[in-house]
Amino acid sequence: MKIVIDTNVLISGIFFGGYPKKILLSLINNKFTACATVEIINEYYEIIQEMINRKQGNLNKSILDPLVCNLDLIETKSNVKLSRDPDDDKFLACAKDAGALYIVSGDKDLLVLNKFENIEIITAKDFCDKYL
């Protein structure tokens, strides 16, 4: 099963735990496949650095390395313009071009869509309740 993990789920899993952390640990243990683009991975690293700069922990950006190594890197061809926040369209395009079943997100601008083509957009809790 392929999924796309929104940045807010990744950040929550690293810094706060809960369902997002369960998803990240399952990714590292190869329980499913998570897909991302270079643009998404760059956003992951940028936001991690912002959190570290705000002194949200004694971490460095290398905390992402085991996660990034487990991502399937894809190149998007689709030009999706659907989200209320245009910055979120990259997750929709990634999911579409990867053939993902889910986008796991806590972002209301994505969650309000519920579904994009055949891709469900669900919370970390809902994903965990279904699969982990």
N, C-alpha and C positions, 0 to 999 in steps of 0.2 A: 504494500500500500504506500502510495506517495502522498506527502503532505507538504505544505509551505508554512513555515513558522514566522509569524509577524514579529517584528522587533520587540514590541512590548511584552510578548510572551517570553522571548529569550531573556530580556532584561529582568523580568520578574523571577524567572527561574534561577538566574545567577545570583541576584541580590536578595530575593525575598523568599524563595522556596515554593511550597504548596504544589498545586497541580502543574504549573509551568515547569518546576524542577523535575517532577516525575516524567514529564514529556522529554526534557533534555537528557535525563539519565537513560530513558528508553531508547532515544536516538543513539546515544553512545554505545548502547548494548545491542544495536542493530535490530530492534523490534519492528521498525518501519523505516522507510526512506524519506528523508526530508530534502527538498530541492530548493535551490537558491540561485540567484544570478550574482555576478560580480557587484552590481549596484546594491543588491540587498546585503551582501557580505560587507561591503564598505560601510553601509549604514549601521550594521551590527557593531563594527569596530568603532565608528564615530560615537555612537551613543554610549558604548561601554566607557570610552575615554571621558565623555562628559560626566558620567556617573562617578568615575574615579576622581575627576577634578573637583567634584562636589563633596569629596571625601566620604563616599558611600561605602567604603570598605578598603581594606589593605590588599587590593588586587591590582593586577596589571592586565593589559590587553591580551596577554598570552592565555588567560583563562578561556578565551574563545577557541584556541587552537584545536583541542580535541573535538569540539563541536563542528568546527569548519571542516576538519578532516573527514567527518562523517556525512557531509552534505554532498548531494549530487549537483554539480555545477552545470547549469544549463544556459544556453544563449536564447534569449527571447526573440521571436520574430513578430509576435502580435503587438499591435498598438492599441491598448485598451484605455478608454477614457470613460470611466463609469462611476468612480467613487466621488463622494462630496469633497474629499481631500485628494487632489491630483497626485500627491506624493504616495498615496496608497495604491495607485494603479499598477505599480511595478509588481506588487504581490499577486494581483489578479492575472497579469500577463504571464508571470512566472508559473503560476498554477495551471493556467490554460496550456501553455507550451510544454510543460512537464507531464501533462496528463494526470495531475494530482486530483485526489478525491476530496481533499479538505484544505482549507486555509484555517489555521488555528490562530485566533486573534482575540485581543481584548479591546480593540479599537472600534468604537461605536460607528465610525464612518464606514467600516467594512461590515461589521455585524448587522447593520441595518439592511444590508443587501440580502442576507440569509443564504442566497444561492446565486452563483454566477455560472451560467451554462449548466454543466453537470457537477459543479464544484460546490460543496457545502462550506459555508463560512460559520465556524462554531468557536465557542470559548474553550479554553484549556480544560475546564471542569467537564464540559460536555464530551470532549474528546476522550478524557480519562475515563469517564463513566462508560463510554462505549467500548474502549479498546484496552485500557490498562488496569 
